[in-house]
Amino acid sequence: NVEESDLLLIPEASTMYLLPWRMQHGRVVRFFCNIKHPDGRNFEGDCRNILKQVIKESRDKGFVCKIGCESEFYLFEQDEFGNPTMIPYDRGTYCDIYPNDRCENIRRDICLSLEEMGIKTTSSHHEQGPGQNEIDYEYSDALTAADNLISFRSLVKTKACENGLFASFMPKPLNIECGSGLHINISLYKDGVNLFKDKSSDNYKYTKKFLAGILNRIEEITLFLNSSTNSYARLGKDKAPKYITWSKENRSQLIRIPASKGDRCRMELRSPDSSCNPYIAFALLIKAGIEGIENNLELCEPKNINLFEIDENKVNDLKKLPQDLNEAINLAKDSEFIKTVLPQKTIENYINDKKKEWDIYSSITDKFKAEKELYFEVL
């Protein structure tokens, strides 16, 4: 606020790295900072510090979460003035190769730059939509994973701009094409052992309770996982989940357990998108999972069906994710659980900002309804 606006940024030296795309002469480094009041107190709204606190709490209870993100994005052409257009860079589709996949060299450039920054990539491919891509990188502890995601977004946008393109992490930039998700993969560790790895062990019971905890809180924290009006245009379409369910290997579910081996054994949450603040998102998910363990929650039965192709009348007993930003706001504002993670002032400021976004969105929806209908009729 104006009356208490002085804050300090305290660099965290261990996060320092060279920016590989800056000139060799007069190199530029970048690092993450902690936000503090002038008297040395931590700033309550420092989301990075909030995640640190949740990580410490879970570690004190004997659990550690490692996180990996699968981040999808579109590459669009720019006009003669350097402004982004809605024209995708290519017409490629899932796992296409050159020449259909014109994005290949840009992804390669991104991967090489990530490795120069100490972020090891594990896969890179064209996604289903035209000009849509995905690059994955190694798992890490939750704080490093959030830092890496921030670095990744910045790097992708920089490399796109260098190639005369615009990178968009928008959840649903094109109405008739696939949306872009941020799949969050979580492995749960106890005493250095990945509990998702050994399904015959007594420790595997903790993973079920961890999943139950996330499913139990997912409605009220969706505002922080899908934080834009555009987020809800993606959910329920093109392999993005709609129902609060889980299953093994089934990509139509909110949570799936991929067929992985070794330390890659994990759960995958498929609803979030890149509009989220990763520090808040990871903090809420870890806290919800640990709460499930502490409260000994029972995991519901898996839904081993394709929810994308089933008649809605046959699954009307299933709970759904919020259908729009307004519903997500209403579920979050009265949540006692969120108050155990975020300071009250941070919650109030966040929700007030989202209410303003919803009011603007609602006011223009009716105004342009006729134009939208005409647009789809032409298509």
N, C-alpha and C positions, 0 to 999 in steps of 0.2 A: 504494500500500500504506500501511498505518497508520504504518509506520516512516519513510515519506518522502512524506507526504500534502500538503505545501504546494506549490501550483502557482499561477502567476499568469496572468491573462487580459490580453493586451495588445491593445487595440482597433486595428482597421485602419480608419482614418478614411474611406478611399475607399468603404467599404461601408455608410456611414451613410445611413439614410433614415427619413422620418417614417412612422409607422403610420397609415394613412388612416382606420382604423376607431376610433381613439381621439379623445376630445373635442378641439375646437378650442382651448379654453382649457387651458393646461398641456399642450402637445403632448408626445408620447412618441416618442423615436427608438430605432432598433434598429441594431446593427452586428455584424459578425462579428469574432471575436478569434482571435489566435494564442496557443497555450498554451506557457508557458515555465517552467523551473525558476527558483527564486529567484536563482540566480547568472547568469541570462540565457540559459542553454542552452535550445534547443528541446526540448520534451517529445517523447520518441520516439514516443508513441502519438497525437500530434496528426495526425489523418487529413487535415486540410486542408493541413498542411505536407507530408505525404507526397505528396499530389497535386501540390503546387507543385514538389517535387523531380523528379517524373516529367515534368512539363511542361517543366522546364528541360533535362532530359536529352534529350528528344525535339527541343527547339528547337536545342540544341547540335549535333544530328545533322542539322539542316536541315529538320525537319518540325514542323508545328503542326496540332493537331486542334481543330476546332470541333464543338460538341455541341449537340443539341437533344433534348428529352425529350417524349414523348407519355405523359402520366400519366392513367390511368383511375381513377375512384373511384365509390363508391356513396353515395347519400343515404338514410338511414333515419330513420323517425319515432322520437320519444322517448316514453316513458311519462309518466304524470302526475308522476313524481318527477324527470324530466329524465334518466333512464337510457336508453341506446340499446336499441331493439327490433330485431327482424329483419324489420320491415315496411318494404318499399321505399316511397319517397315518391310514386312514380307507377308506372304500368304501361306506360310508353312503351318504345319500342324504337329501333333505329338511325336516327338523323337525323329522328326524329319532331318535330313541332311542337306548340305549344299547341292544344288543352287536354290532349292525350295526354302531352305533355312539360310537366309541372308544374315542372320544374327550371330552365326557361329564365331566369326573372328572377333566380334565385340565381346562375346562371352569369354573367349579365350584370353583377351586382353584383361578383362575383369579378374579372371582366375589367377593370372600371373601377378597382377597387382596385389590381390589378396594375399598371395603367398609371400610377397615381399614385405607385407605388413605382419607376417607371422600367423595368418589365418589360412589353414590348409584346407583346400577345397576337396570334396569327395565325389561330386558329380555335377554335370552341366548339360542341359539339354533344352531343346525347343519344347514348349508346352502346347496345349491343344489349340489355343486361340491364335489368330494371325498376329505375328510380332510379339507373341507371349513367350517368356523364358522362365527357367528355374535354375538356380545355382545353389547347391548345398555345400556346407562346410562342416568340419569336425565338431563333435560334441565337446562340451566343456562344462565347467561349473556354471551355476545360474547367472552370476554377476558377469562373468566373461562372455557368456552367451548373449546377454543383453547389450553389452558394449560392442560385441562383434556385429550384432544386427544393426546398430546405429552406424558403425563404420561401413558396413556392407551397403546400406541404403545410400549413404553419401558417395561412396565409390561408384556405384552403378550410375547414379545421376551425373557424376563428373565424367565418366567414360562415355556415356551416351552423348553428352553435350560436346565432347571433343570430336565425336563422329558426326556432328550435325543432327543429332536425334534428341528426343525427349523421353526420359524413362518415367513411367507412371506406375506407382504401387497402389493406385486406386482400386478398391475391391471390385468394382463393376464399371470399368470405363466405357465399354461398348455394350449397348442393351442386348444385342442379339448374339454376343460372343461369350465365351467362358469368363467367369470372374477370376480374380487373383486372390489366393488365400495365403495365410501364414500358418502352415501346419507346425504345431509345437510338439516336439517329441521329448518325453521325459522318462529318464531311467531313475529308479529309486535304489539307493545304496544303504546298506547297514553293515558296519564292521568291514567296509571295503568290498563287499559282495553286492553285485547287481541282483536285486531281488526278483526282477522280471526274468532272469536267466534260468534259475533252477525251479521249475514248476512243481517238482516233487518235494521240495524242501518245506519245512514248517514255516520258513520265512515268507513263502509265497502268499500266505494269508494277508500279509501287510499290503501287498500290491492290490489285492481285491478291495481292501478297506480304503486304500489311497484313491482308487478309481471311484469308489462309492462316495467319498468325500467331495470329489470334483463334480460328479453328477448331481450331488445334493445341493451344491452352491452355484451351479452354472447359470441358472436363470438370473440371479441377482448380480452376478459379476459380468454378464455379457456386455453391459454398457462399456466396460473397460477392455474387453476383447474385440468388440466391434463398435468402434466409437464414432462412426460417421453415419449420416443419413444414407449414404451410398452403400454402406455395409450390408444393409438388409435387402438390397436388390440382388445380392449374390446368394444369400442363404436359401436353401431349398431348390437350387438350380445347379445344373452342370457339376454334379458330384460334391456340392457343398451341402452340409447336413441341415436338417430342419427339425429333427426329433431328438429328444434327450435319451439316447440309447448307446449301447456299446456292443462290440462283437469282435471276433478274431478275423483279421485279414479283410473284412468287409468295408469297402470304401464308401458305402452309403450311410455309415453310422457316424455319430458325433465323435465317439472314441473307438479306435480300433487297435488291436494288438497285432502288429505286423509279424510276418513269418521271418524273424531275424534270428541270428545265432550270436553267441558270445556276448560281449559287452554292448552290442547293438540292440539287444532285447529291450523293449520299451513299450510305452503307450504313445499313441499319436492322437492329439486333439485337433480336429479338422475344421472347427468353426472360426477361429480367429483370423484376422486380416491385418495388413500392415498399417491400418489407421491407428492401431493401439500403441500405447507407450509400453515398451517391453519390460521396463522395470516394474511398473504397476501390475502388468499382466502376470509376470512370473511370480511376483510376491503373492498375489491373490490365489493363483493356482497351487503353489506350494503350501500355503496356509490351509487351503481347503482340503488338500490331500492329507496333510498331517492331522487335521481335525477329524477326518474320517477314521484314521487309525486310532486316535485318542478316544473317540466316541464309539469305537467298535461297530461301525456301520456295516450293514450287510449289503453286498453288491447284488443288484437285481439280475435276473436271467438275461443272457445275451439274446439279441434279435438277429438270428441268422437268415435274414431275408433281404432282398434288394428293395430298400425303401424308396428308391427313385422311380420304381415302376409299379408300385402297389397302389391299389385304390385307397384313397384317404379314409373312406368310410370303414375300411377294414382295420384301420389302426387308430381310430378315434379315441382309444384308451391311452395312447401314448402322449406324454407331455411334449410340448413344442418349445423351441427357443423363442425368445421375443420376436415379434413379427416386424417391428419398426423401432426407430430410435426412441420414440415417445414411450412405448411399452417398456423398453429397457431402462429408461430413466425412472419410471414409476416403480419398477422392481428394485432398483438400486437405492433409491432415496430413503427407503425405510429399513434398509438392511442393517441389522445389528452386527452381522459378520464382517461387513466391509469396515465398520468402525474399529474392529480389532486389528486392522492392517493399516488403514489410512487415517491421518488426523482429520478431525471434524471440519476444520477450515478448508483443507484440501478437497474433501468430499463436496462441501458446499460450493466452492469455486468451480470445481469440475462440472457438477450438475447444472449450475447456473449457466455456464458456457454452452453446455449441450442443449439446454432449454432454448437458448437464443438461436442455436442452429436449427432446432426443430421448428421454431416459430417462423424463421425465414423460409425454410423448406416448405412448410404448410401454406404460407402465403403465396408462393409462386406456383405451387402444384396446380391449383384450380385455374390460375391465369393461363397456364400453358397446356392445359389438358387437351384442348382442341388441336393445338399444333402437334402434340405428341401422337394423338390418334391419327392425324393425317400422315405423320411421318411413318408410322407402322403400316398404314394402308399402302403407301407408296412402295415400301420395302416388300 
